[in-house]
Amino acid sequence: MLSEFQAVTATLLRIGLGVFWLITAVLKLRRPPTHDQVRQLLDRPLWAIPLVVRLLPWCELLLGVTLTTGWQARGGAWASAGLFTCFGALWLRAIVRRTLGEGGCGCFGSGDNRFRAAPARISKLEDRLLWVGIQWALAVVAVAVAATQ
């Protein structure tokens, strides 16, 4: 059984993850990432790139709704953990292959907006590895939230 403090903390973390997914989904729906940005991370298979560009924002929107409302929160938290782990692995692979260009990854949509600026400006190897670590840390938070639901 969770203490009241643990329950409140888990709820706040769940809602925070949900808001994160809602923001990324809305930004991607407003200005979808370019095929080149997605290709930098995925590289292959080429047939998956249009699928990712079209479907990922809707998946993120669904995750945001499930986590902020609490409906199917455990499944949403596990899916968040999986996505954060996948994104971190894709970033790491792009760093190793040196395929991540100066235009950024499209994580927060394409075009000029204040949310896109952070990953797009990451140029040093250490900073890019830190970004991977942050994504994997968020995956651990999502697993912790899933375990408390």
Salt bridges, closest charged atoms under 4 A:
ASP36 OD1 - ARG39 NH2 3.37
ASP43 OD2 - ARG97 NH1 2.70
GLU60 OE2 - LYS28 NZ 2.65
